[in-house]
Amino acid sequence: MEMDLTSLDWTLVGWEPNSWIFLPPETLLALDDNALKQTCVPPIPASVPGSVQDDLRRAGVLPDWNEGLNTRLCEWVEHRHWEYRCRVQIPAEWAGERILLVAQGLDYQGAIMVDGKVVARYKGMLVPHEFDLTDVLQPGQQHTLSVVFEEAPHEQGQIGFTSRSHLFKARYPYIWDWSPRMVPLGIWDGIKLQTAGATRLHGCLPYADYDLDTATGSLSFRLDVTSPRPAAMDCRVRVVDGERVVADETVRCAFAPGRSETTFAFPKALDVQPWWPNGMGEQKLYTVTLELLDDEGKALDGWQGRVGFRRVRWLPCEGAPANAEPWICEVNGRTVFLQGVNWVPLRITYGSVTPEMYRQRLELYTDMGLNILRIWGGGILEKEAFYNLCDELGLFVWQEFPLSSSGAENVPPDDPEVLAELGAISASYIWRRGGHASLVMWCGGNELTGRDDARTPANESHPAIARMAGVSAHLAPYTPFVATSSSGPCFAFESSRRGMGLHHDIHGPWNIATTLDDWKAHWDEHDALFVAEVGAPSCSPVEILRRYAGDLELWPPTLDNPAWGKRSPWWVLWDHFAEEHGFSRDKEELERFVEVTQQEQAEALSYMAASCKRRFPRCGGVIPWMGHDLYPCPTNTAIVDFDGQPKPAALALKKVFRG
């Protein structure tokens, strides 16, 4: 039995740091004058999931951070404490049951209170949290439940030292070249109360495969179970296709006492159809239900999800050196050129992203002909709805663990306690998302390098990479793990090393340094086996520029103009275009300037993508950086604007990708 708490009425209260800790429970609950003196924001309505910032903006406490330089007016939020509270009626029929509070996303650390008293503490935004509240929640009674968030931790933005990255809170909101600083806090994913017995199924990881020769599927499971004593227990598995029952079998499994893992295979071949990526066939999915049964056949706990049967193999590129990673993806016996985009969250406040927002963006990418998304390591593990939609639409997911380059130094951390936490996060990622048909690759993180050479990608000789690789090999033996991206001997393509077998998965460039002719010549001689990041910038549409300019002047689009230099300084394009196209600071031509930048981005990226695709199977795929803007950057490498509309570059890539 469970109760979805996101449907309740929530209230947000802002506290001066620590001031709530010393108030008596009755004062906290009443929010009387003594309590209100300690608040920075009195009670306002709140949405769960969401973020503190979104609630404050709706209440008029914060300005629209997308306008002008308003993010500077929002930075105080991360330095306060915030309480989400609701009234919850505990069902009388829960009497005698253990009652758990299960939260999929709490950002980042703080306390759980029941009726004004602290009953638990938590830390970490990338793993779910579970709290046993049996002793403080009384069936048949109403309680006040509070989740308190303390100040955001001090994490590094884009420039820093990866070896000092110990907190594993999403880094991009601390400032990146495509995101201003605005650090979210709050309940950012689902939260519920549920009952639990002595025997519990903590995790279920299905492995589905498709046999080409017999045209049947096979299914096996890894279970994470708590059993109060050594036991042999029946596991009932049902596979359903709409109204048709494909299989209904019971398998006897042995469980050790306490918490342990076990694996078992479904006893017979399944009459199923294969799952295909976008553009190759149908995305056939089957509903799978697993139940743990007691000796009388009563269900003790269970799991339900959707499974796609496919066989994925990774093959060497044509002409690749013997030591290179295999970058040709074969699905159900057919090779496919991987074409996608690099994915970042849809908004700075990732908790506010809804399934409808996911669907709009993913359907756009599907229509473009994409078949893979790389989930960048400086972001988050997206919500379950994202992966469900990728299953439905045939979009492979390359999922990175939470590490990223830092500009000054890109070496992963190696402190023992940090390695343990990184291993736990990696395991949590795999348990929660590894059973999806769309999940095709795990990766240690973005642009990590070795200790001795800042331009050579890291490998499994580093203890952090080895830890993540070990977790992946244990939990996801059928899904490849890549140490980092880029990977291999070289970070980027170097013309002087062409033909030497040194360019495996490479990154860059992200800008057209000189002319389009030079850009094209670069790609004409390219020999990388895979291109996982490459980009070219352009301006946002004029309508977006004007809507979010605030009180800033938009002309000239130069680095010394705050509308450009303070909002997306890395990608200001004035010097690249002014002389060649005759732009003047004294003559406003915003529409023409935007058009010129967008046309060049479209031509550059379409030429690059076509060049890589022509080299298939010597090149296994290309994934431009980046897919979409999560903030209305005046100029950036995104091919989809802040409103979710394709720029000309997206339409040009669509022609290449759809052939």
Helices and strands as residue ranges (DSSP letters): E 2-4, G 5-7, E 10-15, G 19-22, H 25-30, H 33-36, E 39-46, H 52-58, G 70-73, G 75-79, E 81-89, G 92-94, E 98-103, E 106-107, E 109-114, E 117-123, E 129-132, E 142-149, E 160-161, G 162-164, G 172-174, E 186-187, E 191-196, E 200-211, E 216-227, E 231-241, E 244-255, E 258-265, E 286-293, E 299-307, E 312-315, E 328-331, E 334-336, E 338-343, G 350-352, H 355-367, E 372-375, H 384-393, E 396-400, E 407-409, H 416-433, E 439-443, H 463-475, E 481-482, G 495-497, E 505-507, H 516-524, E 530-533, E 538-539, H 542-547, H 562-565, G 569-571, H 574-581, H 590-614, E 621-622, E 635-636, H 648-657
